[in-house]
Amino acid sequence: MALQAFRGELLSVARDPRDCEDAVRHEPDGLLVVEDGIVVARGPFAELAPRFADVALEDLPGLVVPGFVDAHVHYPQMDRIASHGEQLLDWLDRHIFPAEKALAARAHAEALAQAFLTELLRNGTTSALVFATVHEHSVDALFEAALERGMRVISGKVLMDLGPEGLRDTPASGRAESEALVRRWRGRGRLGYALTPRFALTSSDEQLADAGAFLAEHRDVLLHTHLAENVHECAAVAQRFPEAADYLDVYDRFGLVGPRSVFAHGVHLGDRACSRLHESGAGIAVCPSSNLFLGSGHFDFGQADRHGVKLGLGTDIGAGTSFSMLHTAGLAYQAALAREDRLDTFRALYLATAGSARLLGIADRVGALEVGQEADFVVLDPASTPLLARRTRGAPLAERLFALQILGDDRAVARTYLLGRCAWQRTFS
């Protein structure tokens, strides 16, 4: 691939502004140079342009940010988004488990995976940690589609030996199928594997113990599950595991809490659990849209920050109500404010990009558009709707970004690039 050069307003937040005063990097008129899909130079256009005068230049009108990284999303639930009624446990029984049973048909899984990845790209999401189903081929279908597109996707077969009929495996079959998937996909494209017990209530002690052993044996595999999402769920977990100090301790007792552990939600955590998360290097994928939709509560950013918990953002489709990480960042601001915390605008962008990448263990490759990273980026249009255009006209950077987070959605994504290649472009009818 020849060198590529992109000129535009560049913005990224490689480190958490909570901990780093100079975390924001902004070039109002910047140049991004890409070779073989990797960023090889970035800086002010006036300084870099003479070095790359012979390179074909593409102008990017709008605000250019790193591709969004969705730290928790369910592709099998896509067709059940906006399903009315019920909190978490009843919602699963009524809407989600029937939808996931449909993926027993390989053709359905393949079609759904394609539609799901297209929706991610429409919303500027270039990397994601994705729940599949208990069916082995649900992962194959997603990985095949992601490999074809060149997307960075991490996923795994759901472990669920206490699940409903039609969505139930065994400790032995769960282990065998997970091993087969790792062998089949390890090292291919931009794919990664995540060991995926659904949550504590859907796996036996035997399966949870085997999951811990699997995680210890496979050092390149993540742990992806749910934690302390809903008060009724937490009560059921406490009843089943009375000896555990709290919900996180259930996972800890089976060797599932460590630096490769990604726990979705964490709405109802005590200080002991937050301290343990920090100590272990595990982190939380915060999912404000889903938490609001299911009546689960608001994530406590203040508590997490006091303990230095590693955080990212997830849409959690299909309890989440939008694929847009812009919209999710805006809801995170509102969730924080509900607990009298103020989420900084640039920190919200960090959580949706480099923060989620750090949580997923891929921050060396994506999330900040730094030299040596993969050239996944999004061109945002602050004038994509009449209201956004009115609100952002003449506004400084922080105000434009905040307006995009509060008022923006997929319409604000003009283009999405994977490895320097335009993978999606908005069209107007």
C-alpha positions as CSV (number, residue, x, y, z in Angstrom):
1,M,0.0,0.0,0.0
2,A,1.3,3.5,-0.9
3,L,1.6,6.2,1.7
4,Q,-1.7,8.1,2.4
5,A,-2.0,11.5,3.8
6,F,-5.2,13.0,5.4
7,R,-5.7,16.6,6.3
8,G,-8.2,17.8,8.8
9,E,-8.9,18.8,12.4
10,L,-7.5,16.0,14.5
11,L,-8.5,15.3,18.1
12,S,-7.6,12.4,20.4
13,V,-7.4,11.7,24.1
14,A,-4.8,8.9,24.7
15,R,-4.8,9.0,28.5
16,D,-7.4,9.6,31.1
17,P,-7.8,13.3,31.8
18,R,-8.6,12.3,35.4
19,D,-5.0,11.4,35.8
20,C,-3.2,13.4,33.1
21,E,-3.5,17.2,32.6
22,D,-2.1,17.1,29.0
23,A,-4.1,14.1,27.8
24,V,-5.9,16.0,25.0
25,R,-4.1,16.2,21.7
26,H,-5.6,18.6,19.1
27,E,-4.3,19.8,15.8
28,P,-6.8,22.4,14.3
29,D,-5.2,21.9,10.9
30,G,-3.5,18.5,11.1
31,L,-1.9,16.0,8.9
32,L,-2.2,12.2,9.4
33,V,0.1,10.0,7.3
34,V,-0.6,6.3,7.0
35,E,1.4,3.5,5.5
36,D,0.1,-0.1,5.2
37,G,-2.8,0.8,7.6
38,I,-0.5,2.2,10.3
39,V,0.0,5.8,11.4
40,V,3.6,6.8,10.6
41,A,3.3,10.6,11.2
42,R,0.9,13.0,12.8
43,G,1.2,16.7,13.5
44,P,0.4,20.3,12.3
45,F,-0.1,20.4,8.6
46,A,2.3,23.3,8.1
47,E,5.1,21.4,9.8
48,L,4.6,18.0,8.2
49,A,3.4,18.8,4.7
50,P,6.9,19.6,3.3
51,R,8.1,16.1,4.3
52,F,5.2,14.4,2.5
53,A,4.7,16.8,-0.5
54,D,4.6,13.9,-3.0
55,V,2.0,11.9,-1.1
56,A,-1.6,12.0,-2.3
57,L,-3.6,14.1,0.1
58,E,-7.2,13.6,1.1
59,D,-9.1,16.4,2.8
60,L,-11.3,15.4,5.7
61,P,-14.0,18.0,6.4
62,G,-15.2,17.9,10.0
63,L,-13.7,16.7,13.2
64,V,-11.5,13.6,13.0
65,V,-11.3,11.4,16.1
66,P,-10.1,7.8,16.7
67,G,-12.5,5.1,15.8
68,F,-14.9,4.3,18.6
69,V,-14.3,1.2,20.8
70,D,-17.5,-0.4,22.1
71,A,-16.5,-2.3,25.2
72,H,-19.7,-4.3,25.6
73,V,-22.3,-5.2,23.0
74,H,-24.5,-8.2,22.1
75,Y,-24.8,-8.9,18.4
76,P,-27.5,-11.6,18.8
77,Q,-29.8,-9.0,20.5
78,M,-29.8,-6.5,17.7
79,D,-33.3,-7.4,16.5
80,R,-34.7,-7.1,20.0
81,I,-33.5,-3.5,20.6
82,A,-36.4,-1.4,21.9
83,S,-38.4,-4.3,23.4
84,H,-40.9,-3.0,25.9
85,G,-41.3,-3.9,29.5
86,E,-39.5,-5.6,32.4
87,Q,-36.2,-5.3,34.2
88,L,-33.2,-7.4,33.5
89,L,-34.1,-11.0,34.5
90,D,-37.7,-10.9,33.2
91,W,-36.5,-9.0,30.0
92,L,-34.0,-11.8,29.3
93,D,-36.7,-14.5,29.6
94,R,-39.3,-12.6,27.6
95,H,-37.2,-11.1,24.8
96,I,-33.6,-12.1,24.7
97,F,-33.4,-15.8,25.2
98,P,-35.9,-16.4,22.4
99,A,-33.9,-14.2,20.1
100,E,-30.7,-16.0,20.9
101,K,-32.2,-19.4,20.3
102,A,-32.8,-18.3,16.7
103,L,-29.0,-18.3,16.2
104,A,-29.1,-22.1,16.2
105,A,-29.6,-21.5,12.5
106,R,-26.2,-20.8,11.0
107,A,-27.7,-18.7,8.1
108,H,-29.5,-16.4,10.6
109,A,-26.2,-15.9,12.5
110,E,-24.4,-15.0,9.4
111,A,-27.0,-12.5,8.2
112,L,-27.2,-10.9,11.6
113,A,-23.4,-10.6,12.0
114,Q,-23.2,-8.7,8.7
115,A,-26.0,-6.3,9.6
116,F,-24.5,-5.8,13.1
117,L,-21.1,-4.9,11.7
118,T,-22.6,-2.5,9.2
119,E,-24.4,-0.8,12.0
120,L,-21.2,-0.4,14.0
121,L,-19.5,1.2,11.1
122,R,-22.4,3.5,10.4
123,N,-21.9,4.8,14.0
124,G,-18.2,5.1,13.8
125,T,-17.4,2.1,15.9
126,T,-14.3,0.3,14.5
127,S,-13.4,-2.1,17.4
128,A,-15.8,-3.9,19.8
129,L,-16.0,-6.6,22.5
130,V,-19.0,-8.6,21.5
131,F,-21.2,-11.2,23.1
132,A,-22.2,-14.0,20.8
133,T,-24.5,-16.9,21.9
134,V,-24.0,-20.4,23.3
135,H,-23.7,-21.7,19.7
136,E,-20.2,-22.2,18.5
137,H,-21.0,-21.1,15.0
138,S,-22.3,-17.8,16.3
139,V,-18.7,-16.8,16.9
140,D,-17.6,-18.2,13.6
141,A,-20.2,-16.1,11.8
142,L,-19.1,-12.9,13.5
143,F,-15.4,-13.6,13.1
144,E,-15.8,-14.4,9.4
145,A,-17.7,-11.2,8.8
146,A,-15.2,-9.1,10.8
147,L,-12.2,-10.7,9.1
148,E,-13.7,-9.9,5.7
149,R,-14.1,-6.2,6.6
150,G,-10.8,-5.9,8.5
151,M,-12.5,-4.9,11.8
152,R,-11.0,-5.4,15.2
153,V,-13.5,-7.6,17.0
154,I,-13.1,-9.6,20.2
155,S,-15.8,-12.2,21.0
156,G,-16.4,-15.7,22.3
157,K,-18.9,-18.5,22.8
158,V,-21.2,-17.9,25.7
159,L,-20.8,-20.4,28.6
160,M,-24.2,-21.2,30.1
161,D,-24.8,-24.7,31.5
162,L,-27.7,-23.4,33.7
163,G,-29.4,-21.6,30.8
164,P,-32.9,-22.3,29.4
165,E,-33.6,-25.2,27.1
166,G,-32.1,-24.5,23.7
167,L,-29.4,-22.2,25.2
168,R,-27.6,-24.6,27.4
169,D,-24.2,-26.2,27.2
170,T,-22.2,-28.4,29.6
171,P,-18.9,-27.7,31.3
172,A,-17.3,-30.2,29.0
173,S,-18.9,-29.0,25.7
174,G,-18.3,-25.4,26.7
175,R,-14.6,-26.1,27.2
176,A,-14.3,-28.1,24.0
177,E,-16.0,-25.6,21.8
178,S,-14.1,-22.6,23.4
179,E,-10.8,-24.5,22.8
180,A,-11.8,-25.2,19.2
181,L,-12.7,-21.6,18.5
182,V,-9.4,-20.3,20.0
183,R,-7.4,-22.8,17.8
184,R,-9.4,-21.8,14.7
185,W,-9.2,-18.0,15.0
186,R,-6.0,-17.2,17.0
187,G,-3.8,-14.9,15.1
188,R,-6.2,-14.3,12.2
189,G,-6.7,-10.7,11.1
190,R,-7.6,-8.3,13.9
191,L,-9.6,-10.8,15.9
192,G,-9.3,-11.7,19.6
193,Y,-11.0,-14.3,21.8
194,A,-13.0,-13.6,25.0
195,L,-14.0,-16.3,27.4
196,T,-17.7,-15.5,28.0
197,P,-19.7,-16.9,30.9
198,R,-23.0,-15.0,30.6
199,F,-23.1,-14.2,34.4
200,A,-22.8,-15.9,37.7
201,L,-26.4,-17.3,37.7
202,T,-26.2,-19.1,34.4
203,S,-23.1,-21.2,35.1
204,S,-22.6,-24.0,37.6
205,D,-19.8,-23.9,40.0
206,E,-18.1,-26.6,37.9
207,Q,-18.3,-24.4,34.8
208,L,-17.1,-21.3,36.6
209,A,-14.1,-23.2,38.0
210,D,-13.3,-24.6,34.5
211,A,-13.6,-21.0,33.1
212,G,-11.0,-19.9,35.6
213,A,-8.7,-22.7,34.6
214,F,-9.2,-21.9,30.9
215,L,-8.3,-18.2,31.5
216,A,-5.1,-19.2,33.3
217,E,-4.1,-21.5,30.4
218,H,-4.8,-19.0,27.6
219,R,-2.9,-15.8,28.4
220,D,-4.1,-14.0,25.3
221,V,-7.8,-14.5,26.1
222,L,-10.0,-11.9,27.8
223,L,-12.7,-12.6,30.4
224,H,-16.0,-11.0,29.4
225,T,-19.1,-11.2,31.6
226,H,-21.7,-9.1,33.6
227,L,-21.4,-7.8,37.1
228,A,-23.8,-6.1,39.5
229,E,-26.2,-4.7,36.8
230,N,-29.5,-4.9,38.6
231,V,-30.7,-5.1,42.2
232,H,-32.8,-8.2,41.6
233,E,-29.9,-9.9,39.9
234,C,-27.6,-9.0,42.8
235,A,-30.0,-10.4,45.3
236,A,-30.3,-13.7,43.4
237,V,-26.5,-14.0,43.3
238,A,-26.2,-13.3,47.0
239,Q,-28.7,-16.0,47.7
240,R,-26.9,-18.6,45.6
241,F,-23.4,-17.7,46.8
242,P,-24.0,-16.8,50.5
243,E,-20.3,-17.4,51.3
244,A,-19.1,-14.7,48.9
245,A,-18.3,-11.2,50.2
246,D,-20.1,-9.7,47.2
247,Y,-20.9,-10.3,43.6
248,L,-17.3,-9.6,42.4
249,D,-16.0,-12.1,45.0
250,V,-18.1,-14.8,43.3
251,Y,-16.0,-14.4,40.2
252,D,-12.8,-14.0,42.2
253,R,-13.3,-17.3,44.0
254,F,-13.2,-19.0,40.6
255,G,-10.1,-17.2,39.3
256,L,-12.0,-14.9,37.0
257,V,-10.8,-11.5,38.3
258,G,-7.6,-10.1,36.8
259,P,-6.1,-7.6,34.4
260,R,-7.8,-9.3,31.4
261,S,-11.2,-9.2,33.0
262,V,-13.9,-7.0,31.5
263,F,-17.1,-6.7,33.6
264,A,-20.1,-5.0,32.1
265,H,-22.2,-2.6,34.2
266,G,-21.0,-2.5,37.8
267,V,-23.9,-0.3,38.8
268,H,-24.3,-1.8,42.3
269,L,-20.8,-2.2,43.7
270,G,-19.4,-1.6,47.2
271,D,-16.1,-0.1,48.1
272,R,-14.5,-3.5,48.7
273,A,-15.3,-4.6,45.2
274,C,-14.1,-1.3,43.7
275,S,-10.8,-1.6,45.6
276,R,-10.4,-5.2,44.4
277,L,-11.1,-4.2,40.8
278,H,-8.3,-1.6,41.0
279,E,-5.9,-4.0,42.8
280,S,-6.5,-6.8,40.2
281,G,-6.3,-4.6,37.1
282,A,-9.8,-5.6,36.1
283,G,-12.2,-3.0,34.8
284,I,-15.8,-2.0,34.1
285,A,-17.6,-1.4,30.7
286,V,-20.1,1.3,31.7
287,C,-23.4,1.1,29.8
288,P,-25.5,4.1,30.6
289,S,-28.1,3.6,27.9
290,S,-28.9,0.0,28.9
291,N,-28.9,0.9,32.6
292,L,-31.5,3.6,32.1
293,F,-33.6,1.5,29.7
294,L,-33.8,-1.5,32.1
295,G,-34.2,0.7,35.2
296,S,-30.9,-0.7,36.7
297,G,-29.6,2.6,38.0
298,H,-26.8,5.0,37.3
299,F,-23.1,4.0,37.4
300,D,-21.2,5.7,40.2
301,F,-18.3,7.4,38.5
302,G,-17.2,9.2,41.7
303,Q,-16.9,5.9,43.6
304,A,-15.0,4.3,40.7
305,D,-12.6,7.3,40.5
306,R,-11.9,7.3,44.2
307,H,-10.7,3.7,43.8
308,G,-8.9,4.2,40.4
309,V,-11.1,1.7,38.6
310,K,-10.3,1.1,34.9
311,L,-13.3,2.2,32.8
312,G,-14.6,2.0,29.2
313,L,-17.9,2.6,27.6
314,G,-20.3,0.1,26.0
315,T,-23.6,0.4,24.1
316,D,-24.9,-2.9,25.4
317,I,-27.2,-3.5,22.5
318,G,-30.0,-4.7,22.7
319,A,-30.8,-3.3,26.2
320,G,-28.9,-0.3,25.1
321,T,-31.0,1.9,22.8
322,S,-28.4,3.2,20.3
323,F,-25.3,1.9,18.5
324,S,-23.9,5.4,18.7
325,M,-20.9,5.8,21.0
326,L,-21.4,9.5,20.7
327,H,-24.8,9.2,22.2
328,T,-23.5,6.7,24.8
329,A,-20.9,9.3,25.9
330,G,-23.6,11.9,26.3
331,L,-25.7,9.5,28.4
332,A,-22.6,8.8,30.5
333,Y,-22.4,12.5,31.3
334,Q,-26.1,12.5,32.3
335,A,-25.7,9.4,34.5
336,A,-22.7,10.9,36.2
337,L,-24.6,14.2,36.8
338,A,-27.5,12.2,38.4
339,R,-25.0,11.3,41.1
340,E,-23.7,14.8,41.3
341,D,-20.5,14.0,39.4
342,R,-19.4,16.0,36.3
343,L,-18.0,13.9,33.5
344,D,-15.5,16.1,31.5
345,T,-16.3,16.2,27.8
346,F,-12.8,15.1,26.7
347,R,-12.9,12.4,29.3
348,A,-16.1,11.1,27.8
349,L,-14.3,10.9,24.4
350,Y,-11.4,9.1,26.1
351,L,-13.7,6.5,27.6
352,A,-15.3,5.9,24.1
353,T,-11.9,5.5,22.5
354,A,-8.6,4.9,24.2
355,G,-10.2,4.2,27.6
356,S,-12.2,1.3,26.1
357,A,-9.2,0.2,24.2
358,R,-7.1,0.1,27.4
359,L,-9.9,-1.9,29.1
360,L,-9.8,-4.4,26.2
361,G,-6.0,-4.7,26.2
362,I,-5.6,-3.1,22.7
363,A,-4.6,0.4,23.6
364,D,-1.2,-0.1,21.9
365,R,-3.0,-0.7,18.6
366,V,-6.1,1.5,18.5
367,G,-7.8,4.4,20.3
368,A,-5.5,7.4,20.0
369,L,-4.3,7.8,16.4
370,E,-0.7,7.9,17.6
371,V,2.3,6.9,15.5
372,G,2.5,3.1,15.4
373,Q,-1.2,2.6,15.9
374,E,-3.7,1.3,13.4
375,A,-5.3,4.0,11.3
376,D,-8.9,3.6,12.4
377,F,-10.7,6.9,12.6
378,V,-14.0,8.7,12.2
379,V,-14.9,12.0,10.5
380,L,-17.6,13.7,12.6
381,D,-19.8,16.4,11.0
382,P,-20.8,19.0,13.6
383,A,-23.4,20.4,11.1
384,S,-25.0,17.1,10.3
385,T,-28.4,18.3,11.6
386,P,-29.9,21.8,11.6
387,L,-29.8,21.9,15.4
388,L,-26.2,20.7,15.6
389,A,-25.2,23.2,13.0
390,R,-26.8,26.0,14.9
391,R,-25.4,24.9,18.2
392,T,-21.8,24.4,17.0
393,R,-21.5,27.4,14.6
394,G,-18.5,29.4,15.8
395,A,-18.2,27.4,19.1
396,P,-14.9,26.4,20.6
397,L,-13.7,22.8,20.5
398,A,-15.1,21.7,23.9
399,E,-18.5,23.0,23.1
400,R,-18.6,21.4,19.7
401,L,-17.6,18.1,21.1
402,F,-20.1,18.2,23.9
403,A,-22.9,19.2,21.5
404,L,-21.9,16.2,19.3
405,Q,-22.2,13.9,22.4
406,I,-25.5,15.3,23.5
407,L,-27.2,15.9,20.2
408,G,-25.3,13.6,17.9
409,D,-25.9,10.1,16.7
410,D,-25.2,8.1,13.5
411,R,-26.1,11.1,11.4
412,A,-23.0,12.9,12.7
413,V,-20.7,10.2,11.4
414,A,-19.7,11.3,7.9
415,R,-17.1,8.6,7.2
416,T,-15.5,5.7,9.0
417,Y,-12.0,4.5,8.2
418,L,-10.4,1.1,8.9
419,L,-6.6,0.9,8.5
420,G,-6.7,4.1,6.4
421,R,-9.5,2.8,4.1
422,C,-12.9,4.3,4.0
423,A,-15.2,1.5,5.1
424,W,-18.4,3.5,5.4
425,Q,-19.5,6.9,4.0
426,R,-22.8,8.7,4.7
427,T,-25.0,9.2,1.6
428,F,-27.8,11.6,1.2
429,S,-31.1,10.7,-0.4
